[in-house]
Amino acid sequence: MYVSKWADGDPHDVTVIETPTFSLHSMVAGDSCNRIAEIGKYCRANNIHSIILCPGFTNSMVAQVTTEVGNEVAVAVSRTDGLGSVISARARNEAKKGLK
C-alpha cells in the first residue's frame, strides 16, 4: 500500500490496482487526527503486508504508523534527492494556492 499525506485527502477513498499476483492499494490520507488509526484499520481489514509512506510523514508519524499496524506489516518511507524536494515543494505550493 502506498500512503500519501495531503490536506484534503480522505483515507476512506482508496484506489486498488490488481494483477493476478499483486494488489497495489493507494490511499491519500488527510491531515485529520485519526489518519494514522484509519491506516491501521485499512491494513487489518485488507490483509496489507507492506506500506510505503510518502516523504510528508515525519519520523514520529512513521513510528506511530508502525505501532498502529503491528509487527506483521513492513513500513517504509520514500525519500527524494535535493532537486526532487524542490520540485515537490513547488508542486505542493501551487496546489495550495489553487485551494484558496
HELIX and SHEET records of a PDB file:
HELIX    1   1 ARG A   35  ASN A   46  1                                  12    
HELIX    2   2 ASN A   59  VAL A   69  1                                  11    
HELIX    3   3 GLY A   82  LEU A   99  1                                  18    
SHEET    1   A 5 VAL A  14  GLU A  18  0                                        
SHEET    2   A 5 SER A  23  ALA A  29 -1                                        
SHEET    3   A 5 TYR A   2  LYS A   5  1                                        
SHEET    4   A 5 SER A  50  LEU A  53  1                                        
SHEET    5   A 5 ALA A  74  VAL A  77  1                                        
END                                                                             
